[in-house]
Amino acid sequence: MAGWNEAAVRRALRLYFIAGSVNCSSPLDVLRAAIEGGATMFQYREKGAGALEGKAKLALGMQLRDCCREAGIPFIVNDDIELAIALDADGIHVGQEDAPAGDIRRLVGAGRIVGVSAHTVEEARQAIADGADYLGIGPIFPTSSKDDARAVQGTRLLEELRNAGIALPLVAIGGLTADNAAIAIRSGADGVSVISAVAAAPSPRLAVRQLLAAVASALQGR
Ligand SMILES: C=C1C=NC(C(F)(F)F)=NC1=N
């Protein structure tokens, strides 16, 4: 994928599905259904009890990457920089406990997407200075997908960042559903990232469609 400009990243963040083998028995089937529903970006996050490692992690990553490539949506790897490079991923997402975004940028080069989780204005400013292409802001609402999530912060940080004039693409994360997505968009998020709202849905395709409709209508109203 050629270099990702800011507008392309902003657009891709509308419905950012995140999953790994811990979140669903068949990540590939759920990813296919999410893409049918209109998912605009995917993050392979292989973390938590029972997460795959080594060759199995790489093999699943290759399948998920090929699925994203066929659909033309960005394929992002969470945390694991070696895996991101081995898979020729479109980008990588790192948290505050991972390597600084500046080091990541030097490793992956200018043409790939670097996403960073930020929980405060200081963390956001540092990530931007380090060359982040987007920030993951949350948890906005209580989340069931991450056992070591930070304190629920509502839309406070989203509003603070936008009021401070930060224009970088921002994606909301944490407990987002079709019913509350508009709140995050109205507060300045360019999209929502979800794990269980899609991975645990009876119909992931329908869940994505409903989420995307909520995001799209809230974006129009902004
Ligand atoms: C912990 C995380 C926080 N935010 C995001 C994203 F939505 F991609 F920004 N991904 C993560 N894995």
The ligand as an SDF file (V2000), in Angstrom:
LIG
                    3D

 12 12  0  0  0  0  0  0  0  0999 V2000
   -5.5690   -0.8240   23.2460 C   0  0  0  0  0  0  0  0  0  0  0  0
   -5.9890   -0.2690   22.0830 C   0  0  0  0  0  0  0  0  0  0  0  0
   -6.5030    1.0650   22.0280 C   0  0  0  0  0  0  0  0  0  0  0  0
   -6.9080    1.5940   20.8520 N   0  0  0  0  0  0  0  0  0  0  0  0
   -6.8280    0.8690   19.7300 C   0  0  0  0  0  0  0  0  0  0  0  0
   -7.3060    1.5040   18.4470 C   0  0  0  0  0  0  0  0  0  0  0  0
   -8.6440    1.4980   18.4290 F   0  0  0  0  0  0  0  0  0  0  0  0
   -6.8420    0.8390   17.4010 F   0  0  0  0  0  0  0  0  0  0  0  0
   -6.8900    2.7760   18.3960 F   0  0  0  0  0  0  0  0  0  0  0  0
   -6.3560   -0.3820   19.6840 N   0  0  0  0  0  0  0  0  0  0  0  0
   -5.9270   -1.0100   20.8110 C   0  0  0  0  0  0  0  0  0  0  0  0
   -5.4790   -2.1980   20.7650 N   0  0  0  0  0  0  0  0  0  0  0  0
  1  2  2  0
  2  3  1  0
  2 11  1  0
  3  4  2  0
  4  5  1  0
  5  6  1  0
  5 10  2  0
  6  7  1  0
  6  8  1  0
  6  9  1  0
 10 11  1  0
 11 12  2  0
M  END
$$$$
